[in-house]
Amino acid sequence: MEEKQTNLNTKTISARELLAEIRQIPIFQLTKEQDLECLGEVELVEAPAGAVLFDRGETRLSFWVVLQGEVRLVKPELDNGITLLGSLKAGDTFGEVPLLTGIAGAPARAEVTAPSRLVRVNAPSFWSLMGTCPVVRAGILSNMGRRLETYQALTLHREKLISLGTLAAGLMHELNNPGAAARRAASQLRENLTRLQQISLRFTRTPLTAEQKDCLRDLQEEVLKFEKPAAMSTLDQADAEDELLSWLESIGVENAWQMAPILVAVGWTREDIECAHAAFPEEFLSDALNWLMSLISSMQLVGTIEESITRVTDLVIAVKKYAYDDKNREREIDVHDSILSTLTILAHKFRYKQIVIEKRFAPEMPTVKTSGTGLSQVWTNILDNAIDASPEQGKIVIRTWTEDHQACIGIADQGTGIAPEYRDQIFEPFFTTKPVGIGTGLGLDIAHRIVVGQFGGTITFTSEPGNTEFIVKVPAGK
């Protein structure tokens, strides 16, 4: 930049020497020679294309008159973008806005786009001109008013574009997880249907007894009810799985290790499948229970597909709401159910890094009132960051509790933590510490806007190496 500024050819002359040229400028056309006496000496600046007259933040403020050439004013933005404030040609003036508004430094950069000849008036001379020449004063104030209106319009337009970009990037960020979950569930459902068909064909080769038929029918009816069980803590669920797994292995069931978690996840116990143990001989027992497992798993996968498609639909509705300010009917949601749905959608990511999820759910948790569907987005974004931060075979702890009529949720990972210098920026849009192309920097911004803006709650965090926890608190519904 300094190199560009050295290309400026500047000399100090009396304003009277430029009287004829200055009078060609619209706001100076009606001035008299004595009106310009107050200017005294001015700088005549000749600048080639590419030169910079001044940069943003420069404290030496001046009033400029373009005699020949062309200059453009641009404002560098925090996101490395540039806003064009205007192009100035022969007859135009600029630089009055920071002088009249009392700004300490120049708010924009002036770039010469064609060889130019300009007059530079220092601040004292400018104020003297404003005080002694009403015609010029009126013209300068009129120009300032138009420029402020233009700048406000440009700023509003830019904010809308940034919001649209944020919305589009956030939408792509959110659609990826449910879309991938639905695709995986559909693939697993195909495998289940093939297994069900193979087992059914084997059953046709050996006539089933009345007791066996009754047992399969009863089991099928229970599966098709598909009632969601109460959420279990990680410890209780692990104990139930171990107990069922031991019993299944003791009676010689194939795939017992795969079967036990699926049965426990839907609230089934040993007592629920005793009829199969009693009705089927050992050589057919594995087929009967694998048939049951495939049926249950298929119902779970259908549920996952439904949830994923609903999530996509909800996101589309959210975009429509953003555009049209629509309002949905208020309803109450189960926090635990919302978290479990999100865990299902992100299950592949946990498996990939072999991350253990420890749920420390409160026995009783109040519902949360909402007219939107944003809580799943909150859990997704926080958990997604926790997964990225977690080491291989790490652990993520999800705990819930109530406090001062609020539903409280904590999500903690065992990553390296958030560096102190980044903590003030963690909820800012587009801020990310992830490598380029990996993170959008939108996840926590989205979560913060939903928790604070939609639910009237709070989202905070504590961080140290090996333990970073985000805590969400939202008003309880009842």
HELIX and SHEET records of a PDB file:
HELIX    1   1 GLU A    2  GLN A    5  1                                   4    
HELIX    2   2 ALA A   15  LEU A   18  5                                   4    
HELIX    3   3 LEU A   19  ILE A   22  1                                   4    
HELIX    4   4 PRO A   26  PHE A   28  5                                   3    
HELIX    5   5 GLU A   33  LEU A   39  5                                   7    
HELIX    6   6 GLU A   96  THR A  101  1                                   6    
HELIX    7   7 ALA A  123  THR A  132  1                                  10    
HELIX    8   8 PRO A  134  ARG A  205  1                                  72    
HELIX    9   9 ALA A  210  LYS A  225  1                                  16    
HELIX   10  10 THR A  234  SER A  250  1                                  17    
HELIX   11  11 ALA A  256  ALA A  265  1                                  10    
HELIX   12  12 ARG A  270  ILE A  273  5                                   4    
HELIX   13  13 GLU A  274  ALA A  279  1                                   6    
HELIX   14  14 GLU A  282  TYR A  324  1                                  43    
HELIX   15  15 VAL A  335  ILE A  345  1                                  11    
HELIX   16  16 ALA A  347  LYS A  353  1                                   7    
HELIX   17  17 LEU A  375  ALA A  389  1                                  15    
HELIX   18  18 PRO A  420  GLN A  425  5                                   6    
HELIX   19  19 GLY A  443  HIS A  448  1                                   6    
HELIX   20  20 ARG A  449  GLN A  454  3                                   6    
SHEET    1   A 4 ASN A   9  SER A  14  0                                        
SHEET    2   A 4 GLU A  41  ALA A  47 -1                                        
SHEET    3   A 4 ARG A 109  ASN A 122 -1                                        
SHEET    4   A 4 VAL A  52  PHE A  54 -1                                        
SHEET    1   B 5 ASN A   9  SER A  14  0                                        
SHEET    2   B 5 GLU A  41  ALA A  47 -1                                        
SHEET    3   B 5 ARG A 109  ASN A 122 -1                                        
SHEET    4   B 5 SER A  62  PRO A  76 -1                                        
SHEET    5   B 5 ILE A  82  LYS A  89 -1                                        
SHEET    1   C 5 ASN A   9  SER A  14  0                                        
SHEET    2   C 5 GLU A  41  ALA A  47 -1                                        
SHEET    3   C 5 ARG A 109  ASN A 122 -1                                        
SHEET    4   C 5 SER A  62  PRO A  76 -1                                        
SHEET    5   C 5 THR A  93  PHE A  94 -1                                        
SHEET    1   D 2 ARG A 331  ILE A 333  0                                        
SHEET    2   D 2 VAL A 368  THR A 370 -1                                        
SHEET    1   E 5 VAL A 356  ARG A 360  0                                        
SHEET    2   E 5 LYS A 395  GLU A 403  1                                        
SHEET    3   E 5 GLN A 406  ASP A 413 -1                                        
SHEET    4   E 5 ASN A 467  PRO A 475 -1                                        
SHEET    5   E 5 THR A 458  GLU A 464 -1                                        
END                                                                             
